[in-house]
């Protein structure tokens, strides 16, 4: 089998395993795991067929990553580490774990920007996971969490920006890979 098929499947399997292992109750399983599956599917219908030109993707990707840093700050300040798992009746994430998890994710998403720039196809599921879950997923789940909580949920204000960026970056990936 080709490395363009095997590597993303192995990365997706590793991500699903890690999210399942580190999840407080069902919190990451219900939210992040579907994001991995969507990223893998999106990989096979987009960049697997044709890598996009970085000029059309990378500026918006990096802008969204900058918003994600602000999003993390909003979540950190307003207690996302304990309010998120509480939705699933699960124990809170220790603050150190919450910060370390996010910093590792952001390192990987920066590596994803390099993958886009250098046109490295097999591990493109990493930046696509950021697109599918970090951008689009954050927009959707934070709205759902506000509905569940009947009010503000940590991260909602910065997640609102993703309602604009999400469809735009999905469209750019789609158009650039046709």
C-alpha positions as CSV (number, residue, x, y, z in Angstrom):
1,X,0.0,0.0,0.0
2,X,1.0,3.6,-0.6
3,X,2.4,5.7,2.2
4,X,-0.2,8.3,1.3
5,X,-2.8,5.8,2.6
6,X,-1.0,4.0,5.4
7,X,0.5,7.0,7.2
8,X,-2.7,9.0,7.7
9,X,-4.5,5.9,8.8
10,X,-1.8,5.2,11.4
11,X,-1.8,8.8,12.6
12,X,-5.6,8.8,12.9
13,X,-5.4,5.5,14.8
14,X,-2.8,7.0,17.1
15,X,-4.8,10.1,17.7
16,X,-8.0,8.2,18.4
17,X,-6.1,5.9,20.8
18,X,-4.5,8.9,22.6
19,X,-7.8,10.8,22.9
20,X,-9.6,7.8,24.2
21,X,-6.8,7.0,26.7
22,X,-6.5,10.6,28.0
23,X,-10.3,11.4,28.0
24,X,-12.0,12.3,31.2
25,X,-15.0,10.1,30.8
26,X,-16.5,10.6,27.4
27,X,-15.4,14.2,26.8
28,X,-12.7,13.7,24.2
29,X,-14.3,10.6,22.8
30,X,-17.5,12.3,21.9
31,X,-15.9,15.5,20.6
32,X,-12.3,14.9,19.3
33,X,-12.7,11.3,18.0
34,X,-15.4,12.3,15.4
35,X,-13.0,15.2,14.4
36,X,-10.3,12.7,13.7
37,X,-12.6,10.6,11.6
38,X,-13.9,13.6,9.6
39,X,-10.3,14.8,9.1
40,X,-9.3,11.4,7.7
41,X,-12.3,11.4,5.4
42,X,-11.6,15.0,4.3
43,X,-8.0,14.0,3.6
44,X,-9.0,11.2,1.2
45,X,-11.5,13.4,-0.7
46,X,-9.1,16.4,-0.9
47,X,-5.3,16.4,-0.4
48,X,-4.9,12.7,-1.1
49,X,-6.0,13.4,-4.7
50,X,-4.2,16.7,-5.1
51,X,-2.1,18.9,-2.7
52,X,-3.4,22.5,-2.5
53,X,-1.3,25.5,-3.3
54,X,0.0,26.8,0.0
55,X,-0.6,30.4,-1.1
56,X,-4.4,29.8,-1.0
57,X,-4.5,27.9,2.3
58,X,-1.6,28.9,4.6
59,X,-2.5,32.5,5.4
60,X,-6.0,31.6,6.5
61,X,-4.7,28.5,8.3
62,X,-2.2,30.6,10.2
63,X,-4.8,33.3,11.0
64,X,-7.0,30.6,12.4
65,X,-4.1,29.2,14.5
66,X,-3.6,32.7,15.9
67,X,-7.3,32.8,16.8
68,X,-6.8,29.4,18.4
69,X,-4.2,30.8,20.8
70,X,-6.7,33.5,21.9
71,X,-9.4,30.8,22.1
72,X,-7.1,28.8,24.5
73,X,-6.6,31.9,26.6
74,X,-10.3,32.4,26.9
75,X,-10.9,28.8,27.8
76,X,-8.1,28.9,30.4
77,X,-9.3,32.1,32.1
78,X,-12.9,31.0,32.4
79,X,-12.4,27.3,33.5
80,X,-12.9,25.2,30.4
81,X,-10.7,22.5,32.1
82,X,-13.5,21.7,34.6
83,X,-16.6,22.9,32.8
84,X,-16.0,20.8,29.7
85,X,-15.8,17.4,31.3
86,X,-18.6,18.4,33.7
87,X,-21.0,18.3,30.7
88,X,-20.2,14.6,30.5
89,X,-20.4,14.1,34.3
90,X,-16.6,13.5,34.3
91,X,-13.8,14.7,36.5
92,X,-12.0,17.9,35.7
93,X,-8.8,18.0,33.8
94,X,-5.9,19.1,36.0
95,X,-4.8,22.5,34.9
96,X,-1.3,21.3,34.1
97,X,-2.6,18.5,31.9
98,X,-5.0,20.9,30.2
99,X,-2.2,23.4,29.4
100,X,0.3,20.7,28.3
101,X,-2.3,19.0,26.1
102,X,-3.0,22.3,24.3
103,X,0.6,23.3,23.9
104,X,1.4,19.9,22.4
105,X,-1.6,20.3,20.0
106,X,-0.5,23.8,19.0
107,X,3.1,22.5,18.3
108,X,1.5,19.9,16.0
109,X,-0.7,22.4,14.3
110,X,2.4,24.6,13.7
111,X,4.1,21.5,12.2
112,X,0.9,21.2,10.1
113,X,1.6,24.7,8.7
114,X,5.0,23.5,7.7
115,X,3.5,20.4,6.0
116,X,1.1,22.7,4.0
117,X,4.0,25.0,3.0
118,X,6.4,22.1,2.1
119,X,3.6,20.1,0.4
120,X,4.2,17.0,2.6
121,X,1.1,14.8,1.9
122,X,1.1,11.7,4.1
123,X,0.8,13.5,7.5
124,X,-1.6,16.2,6.2
125,X,-4.3,14.7,8.5
126,X,-2.7,16.8,11.3
127,X,-3.5,20.2,9.8
128,X,-6.8,18.8,8.5
129,X,-7.7,17.8,12.1
130,X,-7.1,21.4,13.1
131,X,-9.4,22.5,10.3
132,X,-12.1,20.0,11.0
133,X,-12.1,20.1,14.7
134,X,-10.0,23.0,15.9
135,X,-11.9,25.4,13.6
136,X,-15.2,23.9,12.4
137,X,-15.7,21.7,15.5
138,X,-15.0,24.5,17.9
139,X,-17.6,26.7,16.3
140,X,-20.2,24.0,16.5
141,X,-19.5,22.4,19.9
142,X,-19.1,25.7,21.7
143,X,-22.6,26.8,20.5
144,X,-23.9,23.4,21.6
145,X,-22.2,23.8,25.0
146,X,-23.8,27.3,25.4
147,X,-27.2,25.8,24.6
148,X,-26.6,22.9,27.2
149,X,-25.5,25.4,29.8
150,X,-28.2,28.0,28.9
151,X,-25.6,30.7,28.7
152,X,-21.9,31.5,28.2
153,X,-19.5,28.6,28.0
154,X,-15.7,29.2,28.1
155,X,-14.3,29.8,24.7
156,X,-17.5,30.8,23.0
157,X,-16.5,34.4,22.1
158,X,-13.4,33.4,20.1
159,X,-15.2,30.3,18.7
160,X,-17.7,32.7,17.0
161,X,-14.9,33.8,14.7
162,X,-14.7,30.2,13.4
163,X,-18.2,30.4,12.0
164,X,-16.7,32.6,9.3
165,X,-13.2,31.1,8.9
166,X,-14.4,27.4,9.0
167,X,-16.5,27.4,5.8
168,X,-14.0,29.6,4.1
169,X,-11.0,27.3,4.7
170,X,-13.1,24.2,3.9
171,X,-14.0,25.8,0.6
172,X,-10.4,26.7,-0.1
173,X,-9.2,23.2,0.5
174,X,-12.0,21.8,-1.6
175,X,-11.5,24.2,-4.5
176,X,-7.7,23.8,-4.5
177,X,-7.9,20.0,-4.6
178,X,-10.4,19.7,-7.5
